[in-house]
Amino acid sequence: MEQEQAAYMTEEGLRKLKEELEWLKTEKRAEVKERLKIARSYGDLSENSEYDAAKEEQAFVESRILQLEDQIRRAKIIREEDRVEGVVSIGSTVTIRELPDGPEETYTIVGTAEADPGKFRISNESPIGAGLLGRRAGEEVGIQTPAGEILFRILQIR
């Protein structure tokens, strides 16, 4: 039997997932149900674009609910006291530089549920996130990315 992979996240990340799940189950489901009811009242469903759109939205909402329930069920909270000082782990904020002379970039390593590359929060499962885990400041790390191998130096870990 295959062991399920933990969904690493912070307490705040778990709280946000629970809030989204509650909103989807209550408000959003009711909204979609009302849209379906109105669309059905238009008659012939075979050429009813409002009905089709509402059904698609319903499928999306139900799929997202299942996804959130799964993530919450597999949640493993990242606690500060579980981290080793000076070693990159989930929850670390890491400043790196692409070698030989790239700009400094700072990322926070988070679980996939909280990843947001636009806010410099990268997943522990992404190529860079996974490549940095377990490393220390001063180390040079070759990371295989879709664009090929990139060499980074770890400048700082917080």
N, C-alpha and C positions, 0 to 999 in steps of 0.2 A: 504494500500500500504506500503510495507516495505521500510524503509528509508535506503539509501545507507550509508555504513560506510566510513568515511573519510580515505584517505591514507595519514598519517602523514609523513612529510619529511622535510629536510632542503632545503634551496634555492639551494645549490650545488647538493643535491640529485635530485631535480626536473630538474636542468640543465642537469645532466648526463642522466636522462631518456629521455629528449627531444633530446639530441644528439644521443642516441642509436636509438630512433625512426626515426630520420632523416636518419641515416646511413642505417637502415633496409629498409626504403621506397625507397631510391635512389640506393645506391651501391649494397646492398645485394640482393634486388629484381632483379636488372639487371643481377647480377652474376648468380642467380638461373635460370632466364629466358634463359640465354645463355647456361647454362648446359642442360636445357630441350631441347633446340633447337638442340644441338649437339647430345644428346641421341636419339632424334627422328630420326635423320639422319641415325642411325644405322639400321633402319628397324623395324622388328617384335618387338613390344612393350611388348608382353606377356612374353618373356624371356630376357628382357633387364634390367639387374641389375643397369646400370647407370641411366636409366630412372626412375626406382623405387626409387633409392636413391635421385635423384633430386626432385621427387614428394614429398618424405618424408621431405626433407629440405624445400621445398616450403610451405608445411603445417605447419612446425615449425615456419618459418619466419612469415607467416600470423597470426598464433596464438599469437606469441610474439608481433606483431604490435597491435593486438586487446587488449592484456593485458596491454601494455604500454599506449595506448590511454585511457583505462579505469583508470589506476592509475593517469595519468596526469589530467584527467577530475575530479577525486575525490580528488586531491591533496589539502592538508591543510598544509601550510607552518608553521613550528615551529619557532617562533621568541623568542629571548632571553628575550625581555620585557614582554612576556606573562607568563613567568615562575615565580613561587613563590620561593623566596630565602629559601634554607634549606629543600626543599621538593622535593623528587624524581619525575621528570616528564620526558616527552619525550625530549631528548636533554641533560639530566643530565648524568654526568659521576660519577659512584657510585663504591666505594670500599667496598667490603663485605668480610666476613669470615664465612665459614661453621663452625657451632658449633659442638662439643666443641673446637676443636683445628685444624681446617683446615687451609690451606694457604689463604693469602689474594688474592682476585681476583678483578680486576677493569674492569667494563663494561660501555659502553655508551649505553643508552636506545634510540633506534631509531625506526622509523616506519618500517613496514615490507619491503618496497621497498629498504631500505638501510641496512637491517640486513646483517651482515657478521660475524658469530660466530668466524671464524678463526682470525678475526681482533678485537675480543672482542666488537663487535657492535651487541647487541641483540635486537630483536623486542619487542615492547611494548605489543605484543600479546603472546609472549612466556611465559611459566610458570614463569620463574624467572623475566622477564621484567614486566609482569602484576602484580606479587606479590610485587614488589618493588615500583610501582607507588603510590604516595601519602604518602609515609613513610618518616621518618626523621632519621638523624644520631643518632646512639645510640640504635635505636629500634631493637628488635629481631623479625624476621619474619619467620613464618613457611610457606613454599611454597611446594605445591603439584606438584611433577614432575613425569614423567613416572616411575622413580625408587622408588617412594614413597615420603613421606614428608621429607623435608630437612629444618633444622633450620639455619638461617643466622643472623648475626649481621651486621647492616649497620655501617661502620666505618667512611665514608666520602662521601660527596656529593659535586660535583663541577659543 
